[in-house]
Amino acid sequence: MSLSGAETLLHEALRDYLAAVAAQKSPHPPQLAPLFLKLDSLEKEHAPHLDPRLRHFLESKSYRKAHDYLGSLVSSGLAKPLSPTQTCSK
């Protein structure tokens, strides 16, 4: 199973937000308001279909935790399609 479309959109929006936060000390920092609005919009639109933990992180504005949670699904293989069984050629 892969990330749902909503989870993928949220993961990308969270990545963009966290990158913008990290760039706030640069000479021309990106605006955060449009990113907040996008995250709020995605949360409201997809909340009924999201995992309760992810929904809690988003409602609490714990965007790092939400990003890390989605990233853990991808890296743990829980969000990846199952690979076919491989056999040894020996």
C-alpha positions in Angstrom: 0.0 0.0 0.0 1.3 3.5 -0.8 0.5 6.8 0.7 -2.9 7.9 -0.3 -3.3 11.0 -2.5 -4.3 13.1 0.5 -1.3 11.8 2.5 1.1 12.6 -0.4 -0.3 16.1 -0.8 0.1 16.7 3.0 3.6 15.2 3.0 4.7 17.5 0.2 3.0 20.6 1.8 4.6 19.8 5.2 8.0 19.4 3.5 7.6 22.8 1.9 6.5 24.4 5.2 9.5 22.9 7.1 11.9 24.1 4.4 10.4 27.6 4.6 10.7 27.6 8.4 14.4 26.6 8.1 15.0 29.5 5.6 13.5 32.2 7.9 16.9 33.5 8.8 17.9 34.0 5.2 18.1 37.5 3.7 14.8 37.0 1.8 12.8 34.4 3.8 9.8 32.8 2.2 6.3 33.7 3.3 4.8 31.3 5.8 1.2 32.4 5.6 0.4 30.8 2.2 1.9 27.5 3.5 -0.3 27.7 6.7 -3.4 28.3 4.6 -2.5 25.3 2.3 -2.0 23.0 5.3 -5.2 24.2 6.9 -7.1 23.7 3.7 -5.7 20.2 3.2 -6.4 19.2 6.8 -10.1 20.4 6.6 -10.6 18.7 3.2 -9.1 15.4 4.1 -9.6 15.1 7.9 -12.3 12.4 7.8 -10.1 10.1 5.7 -6.8 10.5 7.7 -5.3 8.3 10.3 -6.3 9.6 13.8 -2.6 10.2 14.8 -2.0 12.2 11.7 -5.2 14.2 12.2 -4.1 14.9 15.8 -0.7 16.2 14.7 -2.3 18.5 12.1 -5.0 19.8 14.5 -2.3 20.5 17.1 -0.1 22.3 14.4 2.6 19.7 15.2 3.8 19.9 11.6 7.2 18.3 12.3 5.5 15.3 13.9 3.0 15.0 11.1 5.8 15.1 8.5 7.9 12.6 10.5 4.9 10.3 10.9 4.2 10.3 7.1 7.9 9.8 6.5 8.0 6.8 8.8 5.2 5.2 6.9 7.3 5.5 3.7 10.6 4.4 5.2 9.2 1.5 7.2 7.7 0.0 4.1 4.1 0.4 5.5 3.3 2.8 2.7 5.2 1.0 0.0 3.7 -1.7 -2.3 4.8 -5.2 -1.3 7.6 -6.5 -3.4 7.4 -9.9 -4.9 9.1 -12.7 -3.1 12.6 -13.2 -4.3 14.2 -16.6 -4.5 17.9 -17.4 -4.1 19.5 -18.6 -7.4 21.9 -21.0 -5.6 
